[in-house]
Amino acid sequence: MKLHILPVSPNSRKVLAVVHHLGLKPEIACLDFAAGDTRTAEFLALNPNGMVPVLVDGDFRLWESNVINQYLVEKAGGSPLFPRDPQIRADITRWQFWEQAHFNRAFGTLIFESLIKPKFGMGEVSPGLVEYCLRETSRFAAVLEGHLEGRSTMVGDDVTLADYAMICLERYRGLTSFDWSPFPNINRYFDDFRETGAWVKAAPPQSVPVERVLVRA
Ligand SMILES: N[C@@H](CCC(=O)N[C@@H](CS)C(=O)NCC(=O)O)C(=O)O
C-alpha cells in the first residue's frame, strides 16, 4: 500500500496516526504542495479533487481520510478502533461524518479564512464568512461539549476512529479568534488526546510552521 500525504495536512495526520496505531507499514509519499505535487496529471488521476490523503492499494485508489481509516482497520485484520458490532460501527461512522460535515467544516473554514488566507495572501478575508464560521463552530462545539460530559472518548470506553477524526484540527485551537473557554470538556478531551502516542508520532516536522497547511472547506 502507498499513502500519499502532505506532511502538514490535518487530514493526512489523521490517517498517519491510525497507520501508527495499527502498526501498518505502507509506503509513505510525502508531497510538496508548494511545488504543485497535488495538481499534476499523475496525482489528479489518483484523486481528481487534488487533495490528500490518498491511499493506493494495488489497483484500488481511495480518498477521504475517514474511509481510508476504516479500510486500514480491515487491512489490519480488525481492531478495537472500529469494532465489528453494527451499532458501535454506526456510532463511530456517525461522528466521522459529523466531523467532516459540521464541526471541522466550521472550524476548518474559520482557520482557512482568518488564518491561512491573510498569511499567504490568498485573497480578501470575508468578515461575513468569519462571522458565520464563528457561529457555526460555536453551535457544533456545544454539541461536542455536551457529548463529552463525563466521557474521555467519543464512543464507548476505548479510543476509536471517531477520536482520530475529532482531534484533527486540535493544534489550531489557540490560533483563531474562537473562544474555547466555555467548552471545558472539549479542552480536557483535546489536551488528553493530543498527547497519545500515535497522534504525537504522526505530527508534522517541527520545522514546519503550524500555518503552513491548507484546509479547504
Ligand atoms: N474530506 C477530505 C478533505 C481533504 C483535504 O481537505 N485535504 C487538504 C489537506 S488537509 C488538501 O489536500 N488541500 C489541498 C487543496 O485544497 O488544494 C478528507 O477527509 O480527506
The ligand as an ORCA input file, in Angstrom:
! r2SCAN-3c Opt
* xyz 0 1
  N     -12.663     15.440      3.052
  C     -11.267     15.263      2.693
  C     -10.579     16.597      2.854
  C      -9.163     16.530      2.338
  C      -8.466     17.883      2.471
  O      -9.085     18.910      2.809
  N      -7.156     17.862      2.200
  C      -6.384     19.072      2.253
  C      -5.235     18.930      3.258
  S      -5.858     18.657      4.903
  C      -5.761     19.298      0.881
  O      -5.305     18.363      0.252
  N      -5.780     20.550      0.408
  C      -5.185     20.887     -0.837
  C      -6.078     21.783     -1.654
  O      -7.169     22.154     -1.175
  O      -5.691     22.104     -2.767
  C     -10.644     14.178      3.578
  O     -11.113     13.995      4.707
  O      -9.707     13.508      3.125
*
